[in-house]
Each structure stands twice: as C-alpha cells, then as structure tokens.
Amino acid sequence: MGRLSRFLLTALVAIAAPATALAQTVEPVRDGDRTLGSATAPVTLTVYLSTTCNHCADWHTNDFPAFKARWVDTGKVRVAYRDLPTPPQQAAIAGAVMARCAPEEKYDDVLDTLFRGQAQLHATPGPPPQETVIRWLAAAGAAGGLTRDQMNACFSSDASFAEIQQRARQSNADGVNSTPSFFIDGRRVLDRPDLTSRGVDAFEPLIQPLLDGR
C-alpha cells in the first residue's frame, strides 16, 4: 500500500475548527451517506462516527447488534453513517477511506472490523506505528471483500481522501463536535455526557413512539 504509506508519513492539517454549538437538527439522510437497512424504513438513525473513537467501537460492537436485530433487520429503522475523524486523525481518515472503498452493502462489516481491531492502535502511547495501521486497514479491507490491488487503487486516489475531509467539514458545519453522536429523524438524542447506556433500553422510548404513531 504505497499510497497509504506516503499518506501516513505526511503531516495532516486540521480538517476544521471544532463546532461551537451543538446541532439540534440535521438532514436524516444525504446523498453519499452510507446506510444500513431499508430505504423505506419509517425511522432513520443518523450516527456520526470516527473509526478511531473507542466510544464508537464500544457502541458498535456491544450495543448495536441488539439494536440492529430489533429495528434494522425488521425494516423499522434505517441507519445513516457520517464521518467525523478523531485522533489519531490520520488513522481515522484512512479507516474511513477504507470503509467507503468497500461495496456499500459491506460498509458495516468493514466498520465492525475496524472497531474490533482498534485496540492494536492504542497498544502503545502516541500515534500508532505505520505498520500497525496498515495491518488494521488490510484486515478491514479483507472483511469488505477487497483484494490488495483494490485497496491500493483506492488509496492511490487523492479523491478518496478529499471526500472524507469534505464529509468531516460537513459534520463540523452540522454542529457536531463529538463521536458518537446520534440523531433520530434528524433530531439530536442521547447527548447528555452522564449517559452510561446507548443500547436498546436507551433508544426504546425514543424510537417506539415514532413507530407506534405511523
């Protein structure tokens, strides 16, 4: 992955200044969002994530499977994913690029592999070694069905990185400044810092009334 190696060795300018105010509403789905679930689902969950965010990994690996089984797999909720890379930012952007390189139906599988392999990035203090990041990305690409040549082709395209940077700037413009952040039908939810759960029990009183009313 020569292009990836060069990218990781290049200093990255900050994508955008942190948002100064929390967003209360956003468009539930935009062109280019990676989605999971039926396009005709009556409710949309919009999630802002970073591939290097440990809270995102905890939610996606521990809480999301039950959420998916209950509402996504049954056609009741559609999930829209948005990128907001967090430190180590170079690795986060590279992870987001890899996820978007895979076929859309494999996007969630790639995310899951990135999240489950995230511990290796934080095994030592400071930025993770380049070799560690490449192994992390390669495992995720394989989970998305990508060959090594396909991965190299994706990372050889400057447009792949520019797209993630643009989407991150849009997330900042949305007023989102932390990950994970959740919106249901475009309205911000579960944003209190003292919350200890973002599982089915937390989403139940927010989603079920919407389903009952439709």
DORO-710643 format. One line per 3 residues: number of its first residue (from 0); their letters; for each residue x, y, z of N, C-alpha, C. Coordinates in steps of 0.05 Angstrom, whole numbers, plus 32768, in hexadecimal, padded with zeros to 4 digits. Each point is the difference from the previous one (the first is absolute). Layout:
NUM> A> X/Y/Z/X/Y/Z/X/Y/Z ~ ...
end
This chain:
0> MGR> 8011/7FE8/8000/7FEF/8018/8000/8012/8019/8000 ~ 800E/8005/7FEA/8012/8016/7FFF/7FF3/801B/8005 ~ 7FE8/8004/7FF4/7FF3/801A/8003/7FF8/8004/801D
3> LSR> 7FF8/7FEB/800E/7FF9/8002/801C/8018/8007/8010 ~ 8017/7FF4/7FFA/8018/8006/800F/8008/801D/7FFE ~ 7FFE/800A/7FE7/8007/801D/7FFC/7FED/8012/800F
6> FLL> 7FE6/7FF8/8000/7FEC/8010/800E/8006/8001/801E ~ 8007/7FE9/800C/8005/7FFF/801D/8019/800F/8008 ~ 8012/8003/7FED/8019/800F/8006/7FFE/801E/7FFC
9> TAL> 7FE9/8009/7FF7/7FFB/801C/7FFA/7FF1/800D/8017 ~ 8009/8017/800A/7FF2/800E/8015/7FE4/8008/7FF5 ~ 7FEC/7FFD/8011/7FE5/8006/7FF8/7FF7/801A/800D
12> VAI> 7FF6/8012/7FEF/7FF5/8019/800A/7FE5/7FFB/800C ~ 7FF9/800E/8016/7FE6/7FFC/800C/7FEA/8004/7FEC ~ 7FEC/7FEF/8001/7FEA/8001/7FED/7FEF/8019/8003
15> AAP> 7FFA/8006/8018/7FEF/8018/8005/8001/8006/801D ~ 7FF9/8018/8007/7FFE/8008/801C/7FE8/7FF2/800D ~ 8002/7FF8/801A/7FEA/7FF3/800D/7FE7/8012/7FFF
18> ATA> 7FE9/7FF2/7FFD/7FE7/800F/8000/7FFC/800E/801B ~ 7FF4/8017/8000/7FFD/800F/8018/7FE4/7FFC/800D ~ 7FEE/7FF5/7FF2/7FE5/7FFB/800B/7FF6/7FE5/7FF7
21> LAQ> 7FF2/7FF3/8012/7FF6/7FE5/7FF9/7FE8/8003/7FED ~ 8000/7FEF/7FEB/7FE9/8000/7FEE/7FE9/7FF3/800E ~ 7FE8/800A/7FF9/7FE8/7FF3/800A/7FF1/7FF1/7FEA
24> TVE> 8004/8008/7FE7/7FF4/7FF2/7FEA/8013/7FFF/7FE8 ~ 7FFE/7FEA/7FF1/8010/7FFD/7FE7/7FEE/7FF1/7FEC ~ 8009/8000/7FE7/7FF2/7FEF/7FED/8005/7FE3/8007
27> PVR> 7FEB/7FEF/8002/8004/7FE5/8008/8012/7FF0/7FED ~ 7FFD/8004/7FE6/8010/7FF2/7FEC/8008/8013/7FEA ~ 8019/7FFF/7FF8/800A/8011/7FEA/800B/7FEE/7FEB
30> DGD> 8002/800B/7FE8/800E/7FF2/7FEA/801C/7FF9/8009 ~ 8008/7FE7/7FFC/801B/7FF8/8007/8002/7FF4/801B ~ 7FEC/8003/8011/8001/7FF2/801A/8000/7FE2/7FFC
33> RTL> 8010/7FF2/800F/7FFE/7FE3/8000/7FE9/7FF8/8013 ~ 7FEF/7FEE/7FF7/7FE8/7FFA/800F/7FFE/7FE1/8004 ~ 7FF1/7FF9/8014/7FFA/7FE4/8007/7FE2/7FFE/8006
36> GSA> 7FF3/7FED/7FF2/7FE4/7FFC/8005/7FEF/800A/7FE8 ~ 7FE6/7FFC/8003/7FEE/8006/7FEA/7FFD/801E/7FFB ~ 8001/8008/7FE7/7FFC/801C/7FF8/7FE4/8009/8006
39> TAP> 7FED/7FEE/8005/7FE4/8007/8006/7FFA/7FFE/801E ~ 8015/7FFB/8010/7FFB/7FFF/801E/7FF4/801A/8009 ~ 7FED/7FFE/8013/7FF2/8019/8009/8011/8012/8011
42> VTL> 8016/7FF6/800C/8010/8010/8012/801D/7FFE/7FF6 ~ 800F/8016/8003/801C/8001/7FF8/8011/8007/8018 ~ 8015/7FF0/8005/8014/8007/8014/8019/8009/7FF2
45> TVY> 8008/8019/8004/8018/800B/7FF4/8016/8000/8016 ~ 8017/7FF4/7FF9/8016/7FFC/8013/8019/800D/7FF5 ~ 800C/8011/8010/801A/800C/7FF9/8016/7FF0/800F
48> LST> 8012/7FF4/7FF1/8014/7FEE/800C/801C/8006/7FF7 ~ 8014/7FF7/800F/801C/8000/7FF8/800A/7FE4/8003 ~ 8010/7FF7/7FED/800A/7FE5/8001/8015/7FFB/8015
51> TCN> 800A/8016/800C/8013/7FFD/8017/7FF4/8008/801B ~ 7FE6/8005/8000/7FF3/8008/8019/7FF8/7FE7/8010 ~ 800B/7FFD/8019/7FFB/7FE8/8010/7FE3/7FFF/8009
54> HCA> 7FF3/8017/8004/7FE4/8000/8008/7FEE/7FF6/7FE8 ~ 8008/8007/7FE8/7FF2/7FF6/7FE8/8003/7FE2/7FFE ~ 8019/7FF7/8005/8005/7FE3/7FFF/7FEF/7FF1/8015
57> DWH> 7FFF/800B/8018/7FF0/7FF3/8015/7FE3/7FFF/7FF8 ~ 7FF5/8016/7FF5/7FE4/8000/7FF8/7FFB/7FEC/7FE9 ~ 8011/8001/7FEC/7FFB/7FF0/7FE8/8003/7FE2/8006
60> TND> 8013/7FF8/8011/8005/7FE4/8005/7FEF/7FF5/8016 ~ 7FF9/8010/8014/7FF1/7FF6/8017/7FE2/8006/7FFF ~ 7FF9/8018/7FF7/7FE3/8008/8001/7FF2/7FFD/7FE5
63> FPA> 800E/8005/7FEA/7FF3/8001/7FE7/7FF5/7FE5/7FF6 ~ 800D/7FE9/8006/7FF4/7FE7/7FF6/7FE3/7FFC/8009 ~ 7FFA/8006/8019/7FE4/7FFD/8009/7FEE/8014/7FF3
66> FKA> 800A/8019/7FFD/7FF1/8015/7FF3/7FFA/7FF7/7FE3 ~ 8014/7FF6/7FF2/7FFC/7FF7/7FE4/7FEC/7FEA/7FFE ~ 8002/7FEC/8012/7FEE/7FEA/7FFF/7FE3/8008/8005
69> RWV> 7FFC/8014/8012/7FE5/8008/8007/7FF3/8012/7FEC ~ 8010/8014/7FF6/7FF3/8014/7FEF/800A/8002/7FE3 ~ 8019/7FFA/7FFB/800B/8002/7FE5/7FF8/7FE8/7FF0
72> DTG> 8005/7FE8/800B/7FFA/7FE7/7FF1/7FE2/7FFC/7FFC ~ 7FF0/800D/8010/7FE3/7FFE/7FFD/7FF4/8016/7FEE ~ 8011/8010/7FF4/7FF7/8015/7FEE/7FF4/8018/800D
75> KVR> 8004/8004/801A/7FF3/8016/800E/8012/8019/8001 ~ 801B/7FFC/8000/8012/8016/8003/8016/7FFD/7FEA ~ 8006/8017/7FF4/8017/8001/7FEE/8016/8010/800D
78> VAY> 8019/7FF7/7FFE/8017/800D/800C/800F/800F/7FEA ~ 8007/8019/8005/8011/800F/7FEE/801A/8008/800F ~ 8017/7FF9/7FF5/8019/8005/800D/800E/8019/7FF5
81> RDL> 800C/8010/8011/800F/8017/7FF8/801B/8001/800D ~ 8014/800B/7FF2/801C/8000/800A/8007/8019/800F ~ 800D/7FFD/8017/800C/8016/800E/801A/7FF5/800D
84> PTP> 8016/7FFF/7FF1/8019/7FF4/800A/800A/800E/8019 ~ 8009/7FEF/8013/800C/8009/8019/801C/7FF5/8003 ~ 8010/800B/8013/801C/7FF6/8003/8001/7FE2/8006
87> PQQ> 8015/7FF3/7FF6/8014/800A/7FED/7FF3/8004/7FE4 ~ 8000/8019/7FF8/7FEF/8008/7FE9/8008/7FF4/7FE6 ~ 801A/7FFD/7FFB/8009/7FF3/7FE7/7FF5/7FE4/7FFE
90> AAI> 8001/7FF0/8016/7FF6/7FE5/7FFF/7FE2/8001/7FFD ~ 7FF2/8013/800D/7FE3/8001/7FFE/7FF7/8006/7FE4 ~ 800E/8012/7FF2/7FF9/8006/7FE4/8005/7FE8/7FEF
93> AGA> 8017/7FF3/8004/8006/7FE8/7FF0/7FEC/7FEA/8004 ~ 7FF7/7FFD/8019/7FEB/7FEC/8006/7FE6/8007/7FF2 ~ 7FF9/8019/8000/7FE7/8009/7FF2/8003/7FFB/7FE2
96> VMA> 8017/8006/7FF5/8005/7FFB/7FE3/7FFC/7FE2/7FFA ~ 800C/7FEF/8010/7FFD/7FE3/7FFC/7FE3/7FF7/8001 ~ 7FF1/800A/8013/7FE4/7FF8/8002/7FF0/8009/7FE8
99> RCA> 8006/8017/7FF5/7FF1/800A/7FE9/800A/7FF4/7FE6 ~ 8017/7FF3/8000/800A/7FF2/7FE8/7FF0/7FE6/7FFC ~ 7FF7/7FF4/8015/7FF2/7FE7/7FFE/7FE4/8004/7FF4
102> PEE> 7FF4/7FEB/7FF4/7FE4/8003/7FF7/7FEE/8009/8017 ~ 7FEC/8010/7FFA/7FEF/800C/8015/7FF4/7FEB/8012 ~ 7FF9/7FE9/7FF5/7FF4/7FEB/8011/8014/7FF4/8013
105> KYD> 801A/8005/7FFC/8015/7FF6/8012/800A/8015/8013 ~ 7FF6/8019/7FFE/800A/8016/8010/7FFF/7FF9/801E ~ 7FEA/7FF6/8009/7FFD/7FFA/801D/8013/7FEA/8008
108> DVL> 8006/7FED/7FEF/8013/7FEB/8006/801C/800B/8003 ~ 8007/8013/7FEF/801A/800C/8002/8003/8010/8019 ~ 7FEB/8010/8007/8000/800F/8019/8004/7FEE/8017
111> DTL> 7FF1/7FEA/8001/8002/7FED/8016/801C/7FF6/8004 ~ 800E/7FF9/7FEA/801B/7FF6/8001/8013/8016/800A ~ 7FFC/8019/7FF6/8011/8016/800A/7FFC/8004/801E
114> FRG> 7FE7/7FFF/8009/7FFB/8004/801C/800B/7FEA/8011 ~ 7FFC/7FE7/7FF7/800A/7FE9/8010/801F/7FFE/8000 ~ 800C/800C/7FEC/801E/7FFF/7FFF/800C/801A/800C
117> QAQ> 7FEF/8011/800A/800A/801B/8009/8014/7FFF/8016 ~ 7FFF/7FEB/8011/8012/7FFF/8017/801D/8000/7FF8 ~ 8006/7FF5/7FE9/801C/7FFF/7FF7/800B/801C/7FFA
120> LHA> 7FEE/8013/7FF9/8009/801B/7FFB/8008/800E/801A ~ 7FF4/7FF8/8016/8004/800D/801A/8012/7FEF/8012 ~ 800E/7FED/7FF4/8011/7FEE/8011/8018/800E/800B
123> TPG> 8009/8015/7FF3/8017/8010/8009/7FF9/801D/8001 ~ 800E/800F/8012/7FFA/801D/8001/8007/800E/7FE6 ~ 7FF2/8016/7FFA/8006/8010/7FE8/7FF3/7FF4/7FE7
126> PPP> 8006/800C/7FEA/7FF5/7FF7/7FE6/8008/7FE3/7FFB ~ 7FEE/7FEF/7FF5/8006/7FE4/7FFB/8015/7FFE/7FEA ~ 8011/7FEC/8001/8014/7FFC/7FEB/7FF3/7FFB/7FE5
129> QET> 800D/8009/7FEB/7FF5/7FFD/7FE5/7FF9/7FE3/7FFA ~ 8011/7FED/8008/7FFB/7FE4/7FFA/7FE7/7FF6/800D ~ 7FFA/800A/8018/7FE8/7FF8/800F/7FE7/800B/7FF2
132> VIR> 8001/8018/7FF7/7FEA/800C/7FF1/7FFA/7FF0/7FE7 ~ 8015/7FF9/7FF1/7FFD/7FF2/7FE7/7FF3/7FE4/8005 ~ 8009/7FF2/8015/7FF3/7FE6/8007/7FE3/8004/8007
135> WLA> 7FFA/8014/800F/7FE4/8006/8008/7FEF/8005/7FE8 ~ 800A/8010/7FEE/7FF1/8007/7FE7/7FFD/7FE7/7FEE ~ 8015/7FF1/7FFD/7FFF/7FE9/7FEF/7FEB/7FEB/8009
138> AAG> 7FFE/7FFC/801A/7FEC/7FED/800B/7FE4/800A/7FFA ~ 7FFC/801A/8003/7FE6/800C/7FFB/7FF9/7FFE/7FE2 ~ 8013/8005/7FEF/7FFB/7FFE/7FE3/7FF9/7FE4/7FF8
141> AAG> 800D/7FEC/800C/7FFA/7FE4/7FFA/7FE4/7FFA/8009 ~ 7FF7/800B/8017/7FE5/7FFB/8009/7FEC/800C/7FED ~ 8008/8014/7FF1/7FEE/800C/7FEC/8002/7FF3/7FE5
144> GLT> 800F/7FEA/7FFE/8003/7FF2/7FE7/8013/800C/7FEC ~ 8011/8013/8009/8013/800D/7FEE/801A/7FF0/7FFE ~ 800A/7FFF/7FE8/801B/7FF4/7FFB/8015/8015/8007
147> RDQ> 8019/7FF7/8002/8015/8013/8005/8003/8015/7FEA ~ 7FFC/7FF7/7FE7/8001/8013/7FEA/7FEA/8014/8002 ~ 7FE8/7FF8/8008/7FEA/8013/8003/8005/8014/8016
150> MNA> 800C/7FF7/8016/8007/8012/8016/8015/8014/7FF6 ~ 8014/7FF7/7FF2/8015/8012/7FF6/7FF4/8015/7FED ~ 7FEE/7FF7/7FEF/7FF3/8012/7FED/7FF1/8016/800F
153> CFS> 7FF2/7FF8/8015/7FF0/8013/800F/8012/8015/800D ~ 8016/7FF6/800C/8012/8013/800E/8012/800F/7FED ~ 8000/7FF9/7FE7/800F/800F/7FEC/7FF0/8018/7FF6
156> SDA> 7FE7/8002/8008/7FEF/8016/7FF6/7FFF/8016/8015 ~ 8009/8018/7FF8/7FFE/8017/8012/7FE3/8006/8006 ~ 7FEE/7FFA/7FED/7FE4/8006/8004/7FF4/7FF1/8018
159> SFA> 800B/7FE8/8006/7FF6/7FF0/8016/8004/800F/801A ~ 8018/800C/8004/8006/800F/8018/7FF1/801B/8000 ~ 7FFE/800D/7FE9/7FF2/801A/7FFF/7FE3/7FFD/8007
162> EIQ> 7FF4/7FE9/7FF8/7FE4/7FFC/8007/7FFC/7FFE/801E ~ 8011/7FF1/800E/7FFE/7FFD/801D/8004/801B/800D ~ 8013/8010/7FF7/8005/801A/800C/7FE8/8012/7FFC
165> QRA> 7FF4/7FFF/7FE8/7FE8/8010/7FFB/7FE9/7FF7/8012 ~ 7FFD/7FE7/8003/7FEA/7FF6/8011/8005/8007/801D ~ 8019/8001/8009/8006/8008/801B/7FFA/801E/8004
168> RQS> 8006/8010/7FEC/7FFA/801C/8002/7FE2/8004/8001 ~ 7FF1/7FF0/7FF1/7FE3/8002/8002/7FF5/7FF8/801B ~ 800D/7FEC/800D/7FF8/7FF8/801B/8004/8017/8013
171> NAD> 8017/800E/7FFD/8005/8018/8011/7FEC/8015/7FFB ~ 7FF9/8004/7FE6/7FEC/8015/7FF9/7FE5/7FF8/800B ~ 7FFB/7FE7/8004/7FE7/7FF7/800C/7FFE/8007/801D
174> GVN> 8016/8008/800C/8001/8006/801C/8006/7FE8/8011 ~ 800A/7FEB/7FF4/8007/7FE7/800E/801E/8002/8007 ~ 8006/7FFD/801A/801C/8002/8008/800A/7FE9/8012
177> STP> 7FF1/7FEA/8000/8009/7FE9/800F/7FF4/7FE7/7FF4 ~ 800D/7FE9/8005/7FF7/7FE6/7FF6/7FFE/7FEC/8017 ~ 7FED/7FEE/7FFF/7FEA/8000/7FED/7FEB/8015/8007
180> SFF> 7FF3/800A/7FEB/7FE9/8012/8003/7FE9/7FF4/7FF1 ~ 7FE8/8002/800C/7FE8/7FF2/7FF5/7FEA/8014/7FFB ~ 7FF2/7FFC/7FE9/7FE8/800F/7FF9/7FEB/7FEC/7FF7
183> IDG> 7FE8/8004/8009/7FE9/7FF0/7FF7/7FEE/8011/7FF0 ~ 7FFC/7FF9/7FE7/7FF0/8010/7FED/800A/801D/8000 ~ 801A/8003/8002/800C/801A/7FFE/8002/8010/801A
186> RRV> 7FF6/7FF5/8016/8000/800E/801A/8015/7FF3/8013 ~ 8010/8011/800C/8016/7FF6/8011/7FF4/7FF2/8019 ~ 800C/7FE9/8007/7FF7/7FF1/8017/8019/7FF5/800F
189> LDR> 7FFB/7FF8/8019/8015/7FF3/8010/801A/800F/8001 ~ 7FFE/801B/8004/8018/8010/8000/800A/8008/801C ~ 7FF3/7FF5/8015/8009/8007/801B/801A/7FF1/8006
192> PDL> 8014/800E/800B/801A/7FF2/8005/7FFF/7FEC/8016 ~ 7FEB/8001/8011/7FFE/7FED/8016/7FF3/7FE6/7FF9 ~ 7FF7/7FFD/7FE7/7FF3/7FE7/7FF8/8014/7FE9/8001
195> TSR> 7FF7/7FEA/800B/8011/7FE8/8001/7FF8/7FEB/7FEC ~ 7FE8/8004/7FF4/7FF7/7FEC/7FED/7FF5/800D/7FE7 ~ 8008/7FF5/7FE9/7FF5/8007/7FE6/7FF6/7FE7/7FF2
198> GVD> 7FF6/7FEE/8010/7FF6/7FE7/7FF5/7FE2/8001/7FFA ~ 7FF4/7FE9/7FFC/7FE4/7FFF/7FF9/7FEE/800D/8015 ~ 8008/7FFD/801A/7FF0/800C/8015/8000/801F/7FFE
201> AFE> 8015/800C/7FF7/8001/801D/7FFD/7FF1/8009/7FE8 ~ 8000/7FF1/7FEA/7FF3/8008/7FE8/7FE2/7FF9/8000 ~ 7FF8/7FEC/8010/7FE4/7FF7/8000/7FEC/8017/8003
204> PLI> 8002/8012/8015/7FEC/8015/8003/8002/8016/7FEB ~ 8015/7FFF/7FF0/8003/8014/7FEB/7FF5/7FF6/7FE5 ~ 8004/7FE7/7FFB/7FF8/7FF4/7FE6/7FE4/7FF5/8000
207> QPL> 7FF8/7FF2/8016/7FE7/7FF2/7FFF/7FE8/8013/7FFD ~ 7FFF/8017/800D/7FE9/8012/7FFC/7FFE/8009/7FE3 ~ 8017/8004/7FF2/7FFF/8007/7FE4/7FF4/7FEA/7FEF
210> LDG> 8008/7FE7/8007/7FF5/7FE9/7FF1/7FE2/7FFD/8006 ~ 7FF8/8004/8019/7FE4/7FFD/8007/7FEE/8014/7FF3 ~ 800C/8018/7FFA/7FF0/8015/7FF4/7FFF/8000/7FE2
213> R> 800B/7FEB/7FF4/8001/7FFF/7FE2/7FF3/7FE7/7FF6
end
